[in-house]
Amino acid sequence: MSVVDACKYASKERVLENVVNIDKELRKVGIENPLIAVAALNPHGGDNGLFGTEEITDLIPAVEAAKELGINAVGPVPADSVFNIGKSGKYDAILSLYHDQGHIACKTLDFEKSVTLTFGLPFIRSSVDHGTAFDIAGKGIAGCVSLIESTKVVSEYAAKQHSN
């Protein structure tokens, strides 16, 4: 969806639903009390309404509701720092509020080995993170690193899920 639609989509109810789902799926792979960070939508986390009110009206209430459910959630954490903090290992997961918010950080870290895992289905779905690559399809120049990494990572998570 477009960024404008994604911003509208980031309601308290949807953010809470996603935090609950992340908590449930991480527990399935053996993380007993995952720490989940919710990325802020606006610059500087909205600066108390100066740069938008979505943090006040939706994100903070969603995080508080998650805590009331016993979920170890924090945020909203400003998006310009949440991924760097996450890279240090502080968080078990970061909820990005729109596609490129998370993908820019991930692809900057390692474009070829970044993958997408989809939990909550009857199976764990994996895919390469770079998209369809239609611009090079059929030219014999595509690499295989992303596909191999996607297969490897989903295998590791599936094994963890079945052992718990």
MIDOSE-1310 file (N, C-alpha, C; in nm, 2 decimals, decimal comma, always signed):
residues 164
msvv	+0,08/-0,12/+0,00/+0,00/+0,00/+0,00/+0,09/+0,12/+0,00; +0,03/+0,24/-0,04/+0,11/+0,36/-0,04/+0,15/+0,40/+0,10; +0,24/+0,49/+0,11/+0,28/+0,54/+0,25/+0,17/+0,61/+0,31; +0,09/+0,69/+0,24/-0,02/+0,76/+0,29/-0,12/+0,67/+0,35
dack	-0,15/+0,56/+0,28/-0,25/+0,46/+0,33/-0,19/+0,38/+0,45; -0,06/+0,36/+0,44/+0,00/+0,29/+0,55/+0,00/+0,37/+0,68; +0,01/+0,50/+0,67/+0,01/+0,58/+0,79/-0,14/+0,58/+0,85; -0,24/+0,58/+0,76/-0,37/+0,57/+0,81/-0,40/+0,43/+0,87
yask	-0,34/+0,33/+0,82/-0,36/+0,19/+0,86/-0,30/+0,16/+1,00; -0,20/+0,24/+1,04/-0,13/+0,22/+1,17/-0,22/+0,27/+1,29; -0,34/+0,21/+1,30/-0,43/+0,25/+1,41/-0,38/+0,17/+1,54; -0,44/+0,21/+1,65/-0,41/+0,14/+1,78/-0,44/+0,00/+1,77
ervl	-0,56/-0,03/+1,71/-0,61/-0,17/+1,70/-0,51/-0,26/+1,62; -0,47/-0,20/+1,50/-0,39/-0,28/+1,41/-0,25/-0,30/+1,47; -0,19/-0,19/+1,53/-0,06/-0,20/+1,59/-0,06/-0,31/+1,70; -0,17/-0,30/+1,79/-0,18/-0,39/+1,90/-0,19/-0,54/+1,84
envv	-0,27/-0,56/+1,74/-0,29/-0,69/+1,68/-0,16/-0,74/+1,63; -0,08/-0,66/+1,57/+0,05/-0,70/+1,52/+0,15/-0,73/+1,63; +0,15/-0,65/+1,74/+0,24/-0,68/+1,85/+0,20/-0,81/+1,91; +0,07/-0,84/+1,93/+0,03/-0,96/+1,99/+0,07/-1,08/+1,90
nidk	+0,06/-1,07/+1,77/+0,10/-1,18/+1,68/+0,25/-1,20/+1,68; +0,33/-1,09/+1,68/+0,47/-1,11/+1,69/+0,51/-1,18/+1,82; +0,45/-1,14/+1,93/+0,48/-1,21/+2,06/+0,45/-1,36/+2,05; +0,33/-1,39/+2,00/+0,29/-1,53/+1,99/+0,39/-1,61/+1,90
elrk	+0,42/-1,55/+1,78/+0,51/-1,63/+1,69/+0,65/-1,64/+1,74; +0,70/-1,54/+1,81/+0,84/-1,55/+1,87/+0,84/-1,66/+1,98; +0,73/-1,66/+2,06/+0,73/-1,77/+2,16/+0,73/-1,91/+2,10; +0,67/-1,92/+1,98/+0,67/-2,05/+1,91/+0,81/-2,10/+1,87
vgie	+0,90/-2,00/+1,85/+1,03/-2,04/+1,81/+1,13/-2,03/+1,93; +1,07/-2,03/+2,05/+1,15/-2,05/+2,17/+1,20/-1,92/+2,24; +1,15/-1,81/+2,20/+1,19/-1,69/+2,28/+1,08/-1,67/+2,38; +1,12/-1,68/+2,51/+1,02/-1,69/+2,61/+0,95/-1,56/+2,65
npli	+1,02/-1,45/+2,65/+0,96/-1,32/+2,68/+1,02/-1,22/+2,59; +0,97/-1,22/+2,46/+1,04/-1,14/+2,36/+1,01/-0,99/+2,39; +1,12/-0,91/+2,37/+1,11/-0,77/+2,38/+1,08/-0,71/+2,24; +0,96/-0,65/+2,22/+0,92/-0,60/+2,09/+0,91/-0,45/+2,09
avaa	+0,99/-0,39/+2,00/+0,99/-0,25/+1,99/+0,89/-0,21/+1,87; +0,82/-0,10/+1,90/+0,73/-0,05/+1,79/+0,80/+0,08/+1,74; +0,82/+0,08/+1,61/+0,89/+0,20/+1,55/+0,79/+0,31/+1,55; +0,84/+0,43/+1,57/+0,75/+0,55/+1,56/+0,72/+0,58/+1,42
lnph	+0,61/+0,65/+1,39/+0,57/+0,68/+1,26/+0,63/+0,81/+1,22; +0,63/+0,91/+1,31/+0,67/+1,05/+1,27/+0,82/+1,07/+1,31; +0,88/+1,17/+1,25/+1,02/+1,21/+1,29/+1,02/+1,24/+1,44; +1,13/+1,19/+1,50/+1,15/+1,21/+1,65/+1,03/+1,16/+1,73
ggdn	+0,96/+1,06/+1,68/+0,85/+1,01/+1,76/+0,74/+1,11/+1,77; +0,73/+1,20/+1,69/+0,63/+1,30/+1,69/+0,66/+1,42/+1,78; +0,76/+1,41/+1,86/+0,80/+1,52/+1,96/+0,67/+1,58/+2,03; +0,60/+1,49/+2,10/+0,48/+1,52/+2,18/+0,38/+1,60/+2,10
glfg	+0,36/+1,56/+1,97/+0,26/+1,63/+1,89/+0,31/+1,73/+1,79; +0,43/+1,77/+1,81/+0,49/+1,88/+1,72/+0,50/+1,83/+1,58; +0,53/+1,70/+1,55/+0,54/+1,65/+1,42/+0,44/+1,54/+1,39; +0,32/+1,55/+1,44/+0,22/+1,45/+1,42/+0,17/+1,40/+1,55
teei	+0,05/+1,35/+1,55/-0,01/+1,30/+1,68/-0,03/+1,15/+1,68; +0,00/+1,08/+1,58/-0,02/+0,94/+1,57/+0,04/+0,86/+1,69; +0,16/+0,90/+1,73/+0,22/+0,84/+1,85/+0,13/+0,85/+1,97; +0,08/+0,97/+1,99/-0,01/+1,00/+2,11/-0,14/+0,93/+2,10
tdli	-0,21/+0,93/+1,98/-0,34/+0,88/+1,97/-0,35/+0,73/+1,94; -0,24/+0,67/+1,88/-0,25/+0,53/+1,85/-0,14/+0,45/+1,90; -0,01/+0,49/+1,88/+0,10/+0,40/+1,91/+0,12/+0,38/+2,06; +0,13/+0,49/+2,13/+0,14/+0,48/+2,28/+0,03/+0,39/+2,34
pave	-0,10/+0,42/+2,30/-0,20/+0,34/+2,36/-0,19/+0,19/+2,32; -0,14/+0,16/+2,20/-0,13/+0,02/+2,15/-0,02/-0,05/+2,24; +0,09/+0,02/+2,26/+0,20/-0,03/+2,34/+0,15/-0,06/+2,48; +0,08/+0,04/+2,54/+0,03/+0,02/+2,68/-0,07/-0,09/+2,68
aake	-0,16/-0,11/+2,58/-0,25/-0,22/+2,58/-0,18/-0,35/+2,57; -0,07/-0,36/+2,50/+0,01/-0,48/+2,49/+0,07/-0,51/+2,62; +0,12/-0,41/+2,69/+0,18/-0,44/+2,82/+0,07/-0,49/+2,92; -0,05/-0,44/+2,91/-0,16/-0,49/+2,99/-0,19/-0,63/+2,97
lgin	-0,16/-0,68/+2,85/-0,18/-0,82/+2,81/-0,06/-0,91/+2,85; +0,04/-0,84/+2,92/+0,16/-0,92/+2,96/+0,27/-0,93/+2,85; +0,26/-0,85/+2,75/+0,36/-0,85/+2,64/+0,47/-0,75/+2,67; +0,59/-0,79/+2,65/+0,71/-0,70/+2,68/+0,73/-0,61/+2,55
avgp	+0,66/-0,50/+2,55/+0,66/-0,41/+2,44/+0,71/-0,27/+2,48; +0,78/-0,21/+2,39/+0,83/-0,07/+2,41/+0,80/+0,02/+2,29; +0,79/+0,14/+2,32/+0,78/+0,24/+2,20/+0,66/+0,33/+2,22; +0,64/+0,41/+2,12/+0,71/+0,41/+1,99/+0,86/+0,46/+2,01
vpad	+0,95/+0,39/+1,94/+1,09/+0,43/+1,94/+1,12/+0,50/+1,81; +1,17/+0,62/+1,81/+1,20/+0,70/+1,69/+1,26/+0,61/+1,58; +1,21/+0,61/+1,46/+1,25/+0,52/+1,35/+1,40/+0,55/+1,31; +1,45/+0,67/+1,34/+1,59/+0,69/+1,29/+1,69/+0,63/+1,39
svfn	+1,64/+0,57/+1,50/+1,74/+0,50/+1,59/+1,69/+0,36/+1,63; +1,57/+0,32/+1,61/+1,52/+0,19/+1,66/+1,59/+0,08/+1,59; +1,63/+0,09/+1,47/+1,69/-0,02/+1,40/+1,84/-0,04/+1,44; +1,91/+0,07/+1,47/+2,04/+0,07/+1,52/+2,04/+0,01/+1,66
igks	+1,95/+0,05/+1,74/+1,94/-0,01/+1,87/+1,91/-0,16/+1,86; +1,82/-0,20/+1,77/+1,78/-0,34/+1,75/+1,90/-0,42/+1,70; +1,99/-0,36/+1,62/+2,11/-0,43/+1,56/+2,20/-0,47/+1,68; +2,20/-0,39/+1,79/+2,28/-0,42/+1,90/+2,23/-0,54/+1,98
gkyd	+2,11/-0,59/+1,95/+2,05/-0,71/+2,01/+1,96/-0,67/+2,12; +1,92/-0,55/+2,14/+1,83/-0,51/+2,25/+1,69/-0,56/+2,23; +1,64/-0,57/+2,11/+1,51/-0,61/+2,08/+1,51/-0,75/+2,01; +1,41/-0,82/+2,04/+1,39/-0,95/+1,97/+1,31/-0,93/+1,84
ails	+1,24/-0,82/+1,83/+1,17/-0,78/+1,71/+1,14/-0,64/+1,71; +1,13/-0,58/+1,59/+1,09/-0,44/+1,57/+0,97/-0,44/+1,48; +0,86/-0,38/+1,52/+0,74/-0,36/+1,43/+0,76/-0,24/+1,35; +0,78/-0,25/+1,22/+0,79/-0,14/+1,13/+0,64/-0,11/+1,09
lyhd	+0,61/+0,02/+1,07/+0,48/+0,06/+1,04/+0,45/+0,07/+0,89; +0,55/+0,07/+0,81/+0,53/+0,06/+0,67/+0,65/-0,01/+0,60; +0,63/-0,05/+0,48/+0,72/-0,14/+0,41/+0,87/-0,08/+0,41; +0,89/+0,03/+0,36/+1,03/+0,08/+0,35/+1,09/+0,13/+0,48
qghi	+1,01/+0,15/+0,58/+1,06/+0,19/+0,71/+1,15/+0,08/+0,76; +1,11/-0,05/+0,75/+1,19/-0,16/+0,79/+1,29/-0,21/+0,68; +1,25/-0,20/+0,56/+1,33/-0,26/+0,45/+1,46/-0,17/+0,43; +1,45/-0,04/+0,44/+1,57/+0,04/+0,42/+1,67/+0,00/+0,52
ackt	+1,63/-0,01/+0,65/+1,73/-0,05/+0,75/+1,79/-0,18/+0,72; +1,70/-0,28/+0,69/+1,75/-0,42/+0,67/+1,84/-0,43/+0,55; +1,80/-0,37/+0,44/+1,88/-0,38/+0,32/+2,01/-0,30/+0,32; +2,01/-0,20/+0,40/+2,14/-0,13/+0,42/+2,24/-0,21/+0,50
ldfe	+2,19/-0,29/+0,59/+2,27/-0,38/+0,67/+2,33/-0,49/+0,58; +2,25/-0,56/+0,50/+2,29/-0,67/+0,42/+2,19/-0,69/+0,31; +2,21/-0,63/+0,19/+2,11/-0,63/+0,09/+2,09/-0,78/+0,04; +2,19/-0,85/+0,01/+2,18/-0,98/-0,04/+2,12/-1,09/+0,05
ksvt	+2,15/-1,07/+0,18/+2,11/-1,17/+0,28/+1,99/-1,13/+0,36; +1,93/-1,02/+0,33/+1,80/-0,99/+0,40/+1,69/-1,07/+0,34; +1,60/-1,12/+0,42/+1,49/-1,21/+0,38/+1,37/-1,17/+0,45; +1,25/-1,21/+0,40/+1,13/-1,19/+0,46/+1,07/-1,32/+0,51
ltfg	+1,03/-1,33/+0,64/+0,96/-1,45/+0,69/+0,82/-1,40/+0,73; +0,73/-1,48/+0,69/+0,59/-1,46/+0,72/+0,54/-1,56/+0,82; +0,51/-1,52/+0,94/+0,46/-1,61/+1,04/+0,31/-1,60/+1,05; +0,24/-1,69/+1,12/+0,10/-1,68/+1,14/+0,02/-1,76/+1,04
lpfi	+0,09/-1,82/+0,94/+0,02/-1,92/+0,85/+0,04/-2,06/+0,90; -0,02/-2,16/+0,84/+0,00/-2,29/+0,88/+0,15/-2,34/+0,87; +0,23/-2,26/+0,80/+0,37/-2,28/+0,78/+0,44/-2,15/+0,78; +0,57/-2,15/+0,79/+0,65/-2,03/+0,78/+0,68/-2,00/+0,64
rssv	+0,65/-1,89/+0,59/+0,68/-1,85/+0,45/+0,80/-1,77/+0,44; +0,89/-1,80/+0,35/+1,01/-1,71/+0,33/+1,02/-1,67/+0,19; +1,08/-1,55/+0,17/+1,11/-1,50/+0,04/+1,23/-1,41/+0,04; +1,29/-1,39/-0,08/+1,40/-1,30/-0,09/+1,34/-1,16/-0,05
dhgt	+1,43/-1,07/-0,01/+1,38/-0,94/+0,03/+1,39/-0,83/-0,08; +1,45/-0,86/-0,19/+1,48/-0,76/-0,29/+1,37/-0,73/-0,39; +1,27/-0,81/-0,38/+1,16/-0,79/-0,48/+1,17/-0,89/-0,60; +1,10/-0,86/-0,70/+1,09/-0,95/-0,81/+1,21/-0,95/-0,91
afdi	+1,28/-0,84/-0,91/+1,40/-0,82/-1,00/+1,36/-0,84/-1,15; +1,24/-0,79/-1,18/+1,19/-0,80/-1,32/+1,29/-0,73/-1,42; +1,37/-0,64/-1,37/+1,46/-0,56/-1,46/+1,57/-0,65/-1,51; +1,60/-0,76/-1,44/+1,71/-0,85/-1,48/+1,66/-0,99/-1,52
agkg	+1,53/-1,02/-1,50/+1,47/-1,15/-1,53/+1,50/-1,19/-1,67; +1,54/-1,32/-1,69/+1,57/-1,38/-1,82/+1,70/-1,34/-1,88; +1,78/-1,26/-1,81/+1,91/-1,21/-1,87/+2,03/-1,30/-1,82; +2,01/-1,39/-1,73/+2,12/-1,48/-1,69/+2,22/-1,41/-1,60
iagc	+2,18/-1,30/-1,53/+2,27/-1,23/-1,45/+2,23/-1,22/-1,30; +2,12/-1,28/-1,27/+2,07/-1,28/-1,13/+2,16/-1,37/-1,05; +2,18/-1,33/-0,92/+2,26/-1,41/-0,83/+2,16/-1,50/-0,75; +2,22/-1,59/-0,67/+2,14/-1,69/-0,60/+2,16/-1,67/-0,45
vsli	+2,24/-1,58/-0,40/+2,27/-1,56/-0,26/+2,14/-1,54/-0,18; +2,05/-1,45/-0,23/+1,92/-1,43/-0,15/+1,83/-1,55/-0,14; +1,82/-1,62/-0,25/+1,74/-1,74/-0,24/+1,79/-1,85/-0,15; +1,92/-1,87/-0,15/+1,99/-1,96/-0,06/+1,97/-1,92/+0,09
estk	+1,99/-1,79/+0,11/+1,97/-1,74/+0,25/+1,83/-1,75/+0,29; +1,73/-1,72/+0,21/+1,59/-1,74/+0,24/+1,56/-1,88/+0,28; +1,61/-1,97/+0,21/+1,58/-2,12/+0,24/+1,65/-2,16/+0,37; +1,77/-2,11/+0,39/+1,85/-2,14/+0,51/+1,78/-2,09/+0,63
vvse	+1,74/-1,96/+0,63/+1,68/-1,90/+0,75/+1,54/-1,96/+0,78; +1,46/-1,99/+0,68/+1,33/-2,04/+0,71/+1,34/-2,18/+0,77; +1,44/-2,26/+0,72/+1,47/-2,39/+0,78/+1,51/-2,38/+0,92; +1,59/-2,29/+0,96/+1,63/-2,27/+1,10/+1,51/-2,24/+1,19
yaak	+1,42/-2,15/+1,14/+1,31/-2,11/+1,22/+1,21/-2,22/+1,23; +1,19/-2,29/+1,12/+1,09/-2,40/+1,12/+1,14/-2,51/+1,22; +1,27/-2,54/+1,22/+1,32/-2,64/+1,32/+1,30/-2,59/+1,46; +1,32/-2,46/+1,49/+1,29/-2,41/+1,62/+1,14/-2,42/+1,66
qhsn	+1,06/-2,39/+1,56/+0,92/-2,39/+1,59/+0,87/-2,54/+1,62; +0,92/-2,63/+1,55/+0,88/-2,77/+1,57/+0,94/-2,83/+1,70; +1,05/-2,78/+1,75/+1,11/-2,83/+1,87/+1,05/-2,77/+1,99; +0,97/-2,67/+1,98/+0,90/-2,61/+2,10/+0,76/-2,65/+2,11
